[in-house]
Amino acid sequence: MMLYPRQRYLKRLRPFYDDAGLIKVITGIRRCGKSSLMMSVADELLQRGVDERSIVFLNLDSRELRKVTTPDALDRAIEERIPDSGLVYLFIDEVQNVKGFETVINAYREDGRFSIFITGSNSYLLSGELATKLTGRYIELEMYTLSYGEYLDMRKFIGMPVESGLPSFNDYLTYGGFPKSLEYSDPDAKALYIQDVARQIFEKDITDHSRVTNRDTFERVQSYLINNYASPTNLTRIAQYLQHSEHIAVKRETLARYVRMLENAKILYTCPRFDLRSRKSLRGGEKYYIADPGIYFARNTDTRLSYGPALENALYLHLRAKGYQVSMGRIGGLECDFIVRRRNQYAYIQVSMSILDPQVEEREYRPFAMIRDAYPRYLFTLDQLPLQRDGVRHINLMQFLADDGDIQFD
């Protein structure tokens, strides 16, 4: 089977292929491509001349290994497959299926001849003993669903027609980038597939790890956050909505726990607020972005595209997947859509469908006028002929994403 190589992630992993001292932990929402990434790494090792006996791959979701649920069973499964000598490349898929896997993984790492790669669908993977025992001894690579550039590239890779331009971009903003969903041309089939992914996330990545005492209330909280993605909100606002519109009283602590569960399952990402003047993070009014636009599509009967949140979400995921730190910006009484950071470098970003309307143009440029430093400023729109003004880099967002663009800090 030909695997689409996710070069963005392979590039980050390659320096660590032969490192037996660091565990490579690959996280991300279920079905975003973690297993395929590990198989791509194994393929590269084979192409490099590594003996296939030195590559051990365990998929703990497979029928063969479904009964491997204890540390001792995991240890036996590994021992049965490894050669007696030499560096062994050990790949374990969905390792969180084994309660207490940390002790086994730690023991093999300490042996010194195992380069270990593990995957999990949620951040529980880095909780408990793994985080305490392996401090500084693992690296985490977080994967995302396909970016728009990867979406176009994968369609070409699997022999599907590749149409550039707005119709293709609209499809991506609607149906999202779960890799397997590209195999389905029928929108109903895409929706069924993504709905099944969402069901598995709830059953395997949330319910199995956390106690949901009221499933209906949890579903309503989840629906509220997904339906209001890319909008500023806080726990108080959510509680007021549930009280007045759904006639449900929910404690603040319960709401906070439900939000953490959605974040841990990688369904939602929190974008915090950042004050430019004090250079400090702010509490409250943050935004939540969804891990893939297909999640919204699969959960709603009205699938008309709302460009405002959809464009913000697409750019947010692109920037996070490229390794940037992303937050909302507050400049006095104004908001800047994103502040992007990499180490000690900053860039300021506004996102709008179009600024052909002079009033919209003034609204989008106003926050930039409040910024006193010389860090670069970007305005992303869908305008075909972006006009430059006041030193702001006005860029067509669709083309930027298709080209797998980067933020330039100089």
C-alpha positions in Angstrom: 0.0 0.0 0.0 1.3 3.4 -1.0 1.4 5.8 1.9 1.1 9.6 1.4 4.2 10.9 3.1 3.5 13.8 5.5 6.8 15.5 4.9 6.1 18.3 7.4 6.2 15.7 10.3 8.8 13.4 8.8 11.2 16.3 8.6 10.9 16.9 12.3 11.3 13.2 13.2 14.3 12.4 11.0 16.9 13.8 13.4 15.7 11.4 16.1 15.3 8.1 14.1 18.4 6.5 15.6 18.1 8.1 19.1 17.6 5.3 21.6 17.7 7.8 24.5 14.5 9.7 23.5 11.0 8.3 23.1 9.2 9.7 20.2 5.6 10.4 21.2 3.2 11.2 18.4 -0.2 12.7 19.5 -3.2 14.1 17.7 -6.9 13.7 17.2 -8.0 10.2 16.3 -7.7 9.3 12.5 -5.4 12.3 11.7 -2.7 10.0 10.3 -0.5 9.0 13.2 -0.3 5.3 12.3 0.5 6.1 8.7 3.2 8.5 9.8 4.9 5.7 11.8 4.6 3.4 8.8 6.2 6.1 6.7 9.1 6.3 9.1 9.5 2.5 8.9 9.5 2.7 5.1 12.2 5.3 5.2 14.3 3.1 7.5 13.9 0.1 5.1 14.9 2.3 2.2 18.0 3.4 4.2 19.0 -0.3 4.4 17.8 -1.2 7.9 17.1 -4.9 8.3 13.3 -5.5 8.4 13.9 -7.8 11.4 15.1 -4.7 13.3 11.8 -2.9 12.7 9.0 -4.1 15.2 5.5 -2.7 14.7 2.7 -3.3 17.1 -0.8 -2.0 16.4 -2.7 -2.4 19.7 -6.0 -1.7 17.9 -5.5 -4.7 15.6 -7.4 -8.0 16.1 -4.1 -9.8 16.7 -3.1 -7.6 19.6 -6.5 -6.6 21.0 -6.0 -8.7 24.1 -2.7 -6.9 24.9 -4.1 -4.7 27.7 -1.6 -5.2 30.6 2.0 -4.3 31.0 3.1 -7.9 31.2 1.1 -8.8 28.0 2.8 -5.8 26.2 6.2 -6.9 27.4 5.6 -10.4 26.1 4.3 -9.1 22.7 7.5 -7.1 22.3 9.9 -9.8 23.4 8.3 -12.3 20.9 9.2 -10.0 18.0 12.6 -8.4 18.7 16.0 -9.7 17.5 18.7 -10.7 20.0 21.1 -7.9 19.1 21.5 -4.5 17.3 19.5 -1.3 17.4 15.8 -2.1 17.3 13.2 0.4 16.0 10.1 -0.2 18.1 6.8 1.2 16.9 3.7 0.9 19.2 0.4 2.3 17.9 -2.3 3.4 20.3 -0.2 2.5 23.3 -2.7 4.0 25.8 -4.8 0.8 25.3 -2.4 -0.7 27.9 -3.0 0.7 31.4 0.4 1.2 33.0 2.3 1.0 29.7 4.7 3.6 31.0 6.8 1.2 33.0 7.3 -1.1 30.0 8.2 1.8 27.7 10.6 3.2 30.3 12.3 -0.2 30.8 12.9 -0.6 27.0 14.3 2.9 26.7 16.7 2.3 29.6 17.9 -0.8 27.8 19.7 1.5 25.4 19.2 -0.4 22.1 15.6 0.6 21.3 14.6 3.6 19.3 10.9 3.9 20.4 8.0 5.5 18.7 4.6 5.5 20.3 1.2 7.1 19.3 -1.9 8.0 21.1 -5.0 10.0 20.3 -5.0 12.2 23.3 -2.9 14.1 25.8 -3.5 11.4 28.5 -0.5 9.8 26.8 1.7 12.4 28.5 0.0 12.2 31.9 0.9 10.2 35.0 4.0 8.2 35.1 5.3 8.9 31.6 5.5 12.6 32.4 7.1 12.1 35.8 9.5 9.3 34.9 10.6 10.4 31.5 11.0 14.2 32.1 13.4 15.4 29.4 13.6 11.9 27.9 10.8 12.1 25.3 9.8 14.5 22.5 6.2 15.1 21.5 5.2 15.6 17.9 1.6 16.8 17.6 -0.1 15.9 14.4 -3.1 17.6 12.8 -5.5 16.6 10.0 -4.4 17.6 6.5 -3.7 21.3 5.9 -5.1 22.7 2.6 -1.7 22.3 0.9 -1.5 18.6 2.1 -5.2 18.2 1.0 -4.3 19.2 -2.6 -1.1 17.2 -2.6 -2.7 14.0 -1.2 -5.5 14.2 -3.8 -2.9 14.3 -6.5 -0.9 11.5 -4.8 -3.9 9.1 -4.7 -4.9 9.9 -8.3 -7.9 12.1 -7.6 -8.6 15.2 -9.7 -7.0 18.3 -8.3 -8.9 21.5 -8.9 -7.4 24.7 -7.8 -9.3 27.8 -6.9 -12.3 28.7 -4.7 -14.5 25.5 -5.3 -11.7 23.3 -4.1 -11.0 25.6 -1.1 -14.6 25.7 -0.2 -14.7 21.8 -0.2 -11.8 21.8 2.2 -13.3 24.4 4.5 -16.6 22.3 4.5 -15.5 18.7 4.6 -12.1 19.1 6.3 -8.9 17.1 6.1 -9.3 13.7 7.8 -7.0 11.8 5.4 -9.4 8.8 4.8 -12.3 11.2 4.1 -10.6 12.1 0.8 -11.5 8.6 -0.5 -15.3 9.5 -0.4 -16.6 11.8 -3.1 -20.2 11.7 -1.7 -20.8 14.3 1.0 -23.2 11.9 2.9 -20.4 9.3 3.0 -17.9 11.9 4.2 -20.4 12.9 6.9 -21.0 9.3 8.0 -17.2 8.7 8.2 -16.5 11.8 10.3 -19.5 11.1 12.5 -18.0 7.7 13.2 -14.7 9.3 14.0 -16.4 11.6 16.5 -18.2 8.7 18.1 -15.0 6.8 18.6 -13.4 9.9 20.1 -16.2 10.1 22.6 -16.2 6.4 23.5 -12.5 5.7 23.4 -10.7 9.0 24.2 -13.2 10.6 26.5 -15.5 8.1 28.2 -12.7 5.6 28.8 -10.6 8.1 30.6 -13.0 10.4 32.3 -16.3 10.1 34.1 -19.1 11.8 32.3 -22.0 11.7 34.7 -24.5 13.5 32.4 -23.9 12.6 28.8 -26.7 14.9 27.5 -25.2 17.9 29.3 -21.7 17.1 28.0 -23.1 16.8 24.4 -24.8 20.2 24.7 -21.5 21.8 26.0 -19.6 20.1 23.1 -22.2 21.3 20.6 -22.1 24.9 21.9 -18.3 25.1 21.6 -18.2 23.5 18.2 -21.0 25.6 16.8 -19.4 28.8 18.2 -15.8 28.0 17.2 -13.6 31.0 16.6 -15.8 33.2 18.7 -14.6 34.7 22.0 -16.2 33.0 25.0 -15.7 32.0 28.6 -17.2 29.6 31.1 -19.7 32.2 32.4 -21.1 32.8 28.9 -21.5 29.1 28.3 -23.2 28.6 31.7 -25.6 31.5 30.9 -26.4 30.0 27.5 -27.2 26.6 29.0 -29.3 28.2 31.8 -31.4 30.4 29.6 -31.6 28.5 26.2 -31.3 24.9 27.3 -32.7 25.3 30.8 -29.8 23.3 32.3 -27.9 24.4 35.4 -24.2 23.4 35.3 -21.6 24.1 37.9 -18.6 26.1 36.7 -16.2 23.3 37.8 -18.2 20.8 35.7 -18.0 23.1 32.7 -14.3 23.5 33.1 -13.8 19.7 33.3 -15.9 19.2 30.2 -13.8 21.7 28.2 -10.6 20.1 29.4 -11.9 16.7 28.3 -12.6 18.1 24.8 -9.1 19.6 24.7 -7.5 16.4 25.9 -9.3 14.5 23.1 -7.8 17.0 20.7 -11.3 18.0 19.4 -10.8 21.6 20.5 -7.8 23.9 20.8 -7.8 26.9 23.1 -6.3 30.1 21.7 -5.5 32.3 24.8 -5.6 36.1 24.8 -2.3 38.1 25.0 -1.9 41.7 26.0 0.6 43.5 23.7 1.4 46.2 26.2 2.1 44.1 29.2 3.3 41.1 27.2 1.2 38.9 29.5 -1.5 36.3 28.9 -5.0 37.3 29.9 -7.7 35.1 31.4 -11.2 34.9 29.9 -12.5 35.7 26.4 -10.3 33.1 24.7 -11.4 31.4 21.5 -11.8 27.7 20.7 -10.9 26.3 17.4 -12.0 22.9 16.1 -9.4 20.2 15.1 -11.0 19.8 11.7 -13.8 21.7 9.8 -15.3 18.3 9.0 -16.3 18.0 12.7 -18.6 21.0 12.3 -19.9 19.7 9.0 -20.8 16.3 10.4 -22.6 17.6 13.4 -24.8 20.2 11.6 -27.7 20.0 9.2 -27.1 23.5 8.0 -23.7 23.2 6.2 -23.6 26.6 4.6 -20.1 28.0 4.8 -19.5 30.9 7.2 -16.2 32.4 5.9 -15.3 34.4 9.0 -14.7 31.5 11.5 -13.8 29.1 8.8 -10.9 31.2 7.5 -9.6 31.9 11.0 -9.8 28.2 11.9 -7.9 27.1 8.8 -5.1 29.6 9.4 -4.9 28.8 13.1 -4.5 25.0 12.4 -1.9 25.8 9.7 0.1 27.9 12.0 -0.1 25.4 14.9 0.9 22.6 12.6 3.9 24.6 11.5 5.1 24.9 15.1 4.2 28.5 15.8 2.8 29.7 19.1 -0.6 31.4 18.4 -2.7 33.6 20.7 -5.3 36.4 20.3 -4.0 39.9 20.8 -5.4 42.7 22.8 -4.2 46.2 22.0 -5.9 48.7 24.3 -9.6 48.3 23.5 -9.0 46.6 20.2 -8.4 42.9 19.3 -5.9 41.5 16.9 -7.0 38.1 15.5 -3.6 36.4 16.1 -0.2 37.1 17.5 2.2 34.5 16.2 5.4 33.8 18.1 8.5 31.7 17.5 11.0 32.0 20.2 11.5 35.8 20.7 10.0 36.8 17.3 6.5 38.1 16.8 4.1 38.8 14.0 0.6 40.3 14.0 -2.3 38.9 11.9 -5.7 40.0 10.9 -8.1 37.7 8.9 -11.0 38.7 6.8 -12.9 37.4 3.8 -12.4 40.6 1.9 -11.6 44.3 2.5 -13.1 45.6 -0.7 -15.7 47.4 1.4 -13.9 50.6 2.7 -15.5 50.2 6.2 -14.2 46.7 6.5 -10.8 47.8 5.3 -10.6 50.4 8.1 -11.8 48.0 10.7 -9.1 45.4 9.8 -6.3 48.0 9.7 -7.3 49.8 12.9 -5.5 47.4 15.3 -2.3 47.7 13.3 -2.2 51.4 13.8 -2.1 50.8 17.6 1.0 48.7 17.4 4.2 50.6 18.3 6.9 48.0 17.6 8.4 47.0 14.2 7.3 43.4 14.1 5.7 42.4 10.8 2.0 42.7 10.3 -0.1 40.5 8.0 -3.6 40.8 6.6 -5.0 37.6 5.1 -8.1 37.8 2.8 -9.5 36.0 -0.2 -9.1 39.2 -2.4 -7.6 38.2 -5.7 -5.5 41.3 -6.0 -4.4 42.2 -2.5 -3.5 45.9 -2.1 -0.6 46.9 0.1 -1.0 49.7 2.6 0.9 51.1 5.7 3.6 48.4 5.5 1.1 45.6 6.1 1.6 42.5 4.1 -1.7 41.8 2.5 -1.8 38.1 1.3 -4.4 35.9 -0.4 -5.1 33.3 2.3 -6.1 30.5 -0.1 -2.8 30.8 -2.0 -0.8 31.0 1.2 -2.3 27.8 2.5 -2.0 26.0 -0.8 1.7 26.9 -0.9 2.3 25.7 2.7 3.3 29.3 3.5 5.4 30.5 6.4 5.4 33.7 8.4 8.4 35.8 7.7 9.7 37.7 10.7 12.1 40.0 8.8 
